Amino acid sequence: MEMYRISERDRRTATRCVQGTKIPIAGPSVQPIAQTSTFVFENQKEMLRAVTGKSEKNVYTRWTNPTTVNAQNKISALEGTDSTLLLSSGMAAISSTVMGLAKKGDRILSSDSIYGGTLHLFEDILPRNGIEVDFVEQNQFIDAIEDSKSEHRLCFFETPTNPALRLMDIKSVAEASRSAGLTSVIDNTFATPINQHPHQLGIDIVIHSATKYLGGHSDLIAGSVSGLTQQIGKIDNAARLLGGTIDPFASFLLERGIKTLAVRMEKHNSNAAFLAEELSRDSRIRRVYYPGLTSHPQHDIAKKQMDGFGGMLTIEIDGDLKATEIFVDSMELFLNAVSLGGVESLASIPVLTTHYGIDEGILREMNVSNSTVRLSVGIEDPNDLLYDIKNALDMAVQ
Ligand SMILES: Cc1ncc(COP(=O)(O)O)c(C=O)c1O
């Protein structure tokens, strides 16, 4: 009797999270951690073959490491890309990408609604190295791509944005970039490869702060870049010299974390949707930003390009900065911390943390005010989380 098998290519997302796409070979069920800086060769001839790329053997962990390759393959399987490069942080992934793809004299077209660290990198560090960045208001991004000049090398954007969860139509960005000859780069951290598939929609390069949902337990720092092998190769060449190498143990933790990504995201999505609905009915909250709410101005785009609406929820409480601080300090389950995407709920005030010191005009364009609180909704019981928020509102808003 012939046995029915699901081919490697047809494995569904939750299966890929646990097992990747490779059929396992006999040996340990969990790959041992290659916690080593260097690899030993039988002789000089074999070493030279590896150094010149004639064999695929590992030479030095700043170049390749089997534990890291294992995690990279799993992310490629989830993003649907040929290749993935893992680095020591999301910022290492972003900086290696732009240094690998752009050269002195090139310009980058960037949405202005991006993570604060990326904004500082683009504003302060890149121009010092001869790469200028043109920041564009989100609504004008696609027009700006269409009008781009020959010196524009790539475009960079996030959707949903941090922290106001505004959206960009990914397919339209991909199409406009392709016509204009730009390499399109997305930071897909907030959405995750469970909720959003930018490469399938035509985006060239997909970046994650793997510190967040991919790792999922707030116990590692990592970043990933996924795309076509040729482009990832260029980024890899830069990354090997820039040196933002991920430690093998972080790669191990990351690959382990991804095993539960699909189930975690289901719970993050449903918890955040529940809180968004409940908080929309509370008069002590001026605004709730969540792509899954029908009141979200871009809900139609969300429905079109997202399989789930994510675990991030941003609210604007009815009070000043002092009240906002009291609100965040009064919560017990939502821990007072930056970062996001872990199993535990976290709360932060963007103007005091990730977006500290950013120009007021830009903040306004991003829908960020002194009353804005960003909630990374964890996988705890949603009723406990609601109770925590309501108690804190009692303390902060009269
Ligand atoms: C959307 C986004 N991209 C990139 C980063 C940078 O990632 P990392 O802290 O892993 O360097 C962050 C960090 O918060 C982020 O929120």
The ligand as an SDF file (V2000), in Angstrom:
LIG
                    3D

 16 16  0  0  0  0  0  0  0  0999 V2000
    9.9430   47.1980   14.8320 C   0  0  0  0  0  0  0  0  0  0  0  0
   11.3260   47.0340   15.3860 C   0  0  0  0  0  0  0  0  0  0  0  0
   12.3420   46.8370   14.5400 N   0  0  0  0  0  0  0  0  0  0  0  0
   13.6130   46.6950   14.9850 C   0  0  0  0  0  0  0  0  0  0  0  0
   13.9160   46.7410   16.3220 C   0  0  0  0  0  0  0  0  0  0  0  0
   15.3420   46.5840   16.7730 C   0  0  0  0  0  0  0  0  0  0  0  0
   15.5300   45.2730   17.2400 O   0  0  0  0  0  0  0  0  0  0  0  0
   16.6310   44.8370   18.3160 P   0  0  0  0  0  0  0  0  0  0  0  0
   16.2750   45.4850   19.6050 O   0  0  0  0  0  0  0  0  0  0  0  0
   16.5250   43.3430   18.3310 O   0  0  0  0  0  0  0  0  0  0  0  0
   17.9410   45.3070   17.8020 O   0  0  0  0  0  0  0  0  0  0  0  0
   12.8780   46.9290   17.2390 C   0  0  0  0  0  0  0  0  0  0  0  0
   13.1830   46.9880   18.6780 C   0  0  0  0  0  0  0  0  0  0  0  0
   12.3490   47.2780   19.5010 O   0  0  0  0  0  0  0  0  0  0  0  0
   11.5490   47.0850   16.7590 C   0  0  0  0  0  0  0  0  0  0  0  0
   10.5240   47.2780   17.5950 O   0  0  0  0  0  0  0  0  0  0  0  0
  1  2  1  0
  2  3  1  0
  2 15  2  0
  3  4  2  0
  4  5  1  0
  5  6  1  0
  5 12  2  0
  6  7  1  0
  7  8  1  0
  8  9  2  0
  8 10  1  0
  8 11  1  0
 12 13  1  0
 12 15  1  0
 13 14  2  0
 15 16  1  0
M  END
$$$$
